[in-house]
Amino acid sequence: MIRSHEDRGGSPPGFGTPALMRSLEPLLAAKQGRPSDAAQQLFYDAREAATDEGEFERLQQALKLDPGNVGALPAVLRHRPVAPEDEIERP
């Protein structure tokens, strides 16, 4: 009989935080020095910027290096002015 991980009293093998980090380490090491690394650092720097303008500038730089940066994409949208016709009416 096959038992679930709950029946064995633990989490599923390979799904804990240490196992996840071990599986990501080779992927992260292979990406070292790529534009996406610099873009991710710019995203982190943007979050710590002293002004909104500084944040926006760093986010734009990050997206130039890596247009698919999943941190910078939604963050830069916060800086986009919303036209009145784009606003959502809230109840």
C-alpha positions as CSV (number, residue, x, y, z in Angstrom):
1,M,0.0,0.0,0.0
2,I,1.3,3.5,-0.9
3,R,0.9,6.0,1.9
4,S,0.7,9.7,1.6
5,H,3.3,11.9,3.2
6,E,0.7,12.9,5.8
7,D,0.4,9.3,6.8
8,R,4.2,9.1,7.3
9,G,4.1,12.2,9.5
10,G,6.1,14.6,7.4
11,S,6.3,16.8,4.4
12,P,6.7,15.3,0.9
13,P,10.3,14.5,0.0
14,G,12.0,17.2,-1.9
15,F,9.4,19.9,-1.1
16,G,11.0,21.5,2.0
17,T,12.8,24.8,1.9
18,P,16.3,23.3,2.1
19,A,15.5,20.8,-0.7
20,L,14.1,23.6,-2.8
21,M,17.1,25.8,-2.3
22,R,19.5,22.9,-3.1
23,S,17.6,22.3,-6.4
24,L,17.8,26.0,-7.3
25,E,21.5,26.5,-6.5
26,P,22.8,25.0,-9.8
27,L,20.3,27.0,-11.8
28,L,21.3,30.2,-10.0
29,A,25.0,29.5,-10.4
30,A,24.6,29.0,-14.1
31,K,22.9,32.4,-14.4
32,Q,25.6,34.3,-12.5
33,G,26.8,37.4,-14.5
34,R,23.9,37.4,-16.9
35,P,21.9,40.6,-17.6
36,S,19.0,39.1,-15.6
37,D,21.2,39.1,-12.5
38,A,22.0,42.8,-12.9
39,A,18.3,43.5,-13.6
40,Q,17.3,41.7,-10.4
41,Q,19.8,43.7,-8.4
42,L,18.4,46.9,-9.9
43,F,15.0,45.8,-8.9
44,Y,16.2,45.3,-5.3
45,D,18.0,48.7,-5.5
46,A,14.8,50.3,-6.7
47,R,12.9,49.0,-3.7
48,E,15.3,50.8,-1.5
49,A,15.4,54.1,-3.5
50,A,14.9,57.3,-1.5
51,T,12.5,58.8,-4.0
52,D,9.8,57.6,-6.4
53,E,11.8,59.0,-9.3
54,G,14.9,57.0,-8.3
55,E,12.8,53.9,-7.9
56,F,11.2,54.4,-11.3
57,E,14.6,55.0,-13.0
58,R,16.1,51.8,-11.6
59,L,13.0,49.8,-12.6
60,Q,13.3,51.1,-16.1
61,Q,17.0,50.1,-16.2
62,A,16.1,46.7,-14.9
63,L,13.5,46.2,-17.6
64,K,16.0,47.3,-20.3
65,L,18.3,44.6,-19.2
66,D,15.6,41.9,-18.6
67,P,12.2,42.8,-20.1
68,G,10.7,39.8,-18.4
69,N,11.8,40.6,-14.9
70,V,8.8,39.5,-12.8
71,G,9.6,41.9,-10.0
72,A,10.1,45.0,-12.0
73,L,7.1,44.5,-14.3
74,P,4.4,45.1,-11.8
75,A,6.4,47.6,-9.8
76,V,6.9,49.9,-12.8
77,L,3.1,49.8,-13.4
78,R,2.6,51.5,-10.1
79,H,4.3,54.6,-11.5
80,R,2.2,54.7,-14.7
81,P,-0.4,57.6,-14.5
82,V,-3.9,56.3,-14.6
83,A,-6.3,58.0,-17.0
84,P,-9.7,58.7,-15.7
85,E,-11.3,56.3,-18.1
86,D,-9.0,53.5,-16.8
87,E,-10.0,53.9,-13.2
88,I,-12.1,51.2,-11.6
89,E,-15.1,52.4,-9.7
90,R,-15.2,50.9,-6.2
91,P,-18.5,50.3,-4.4
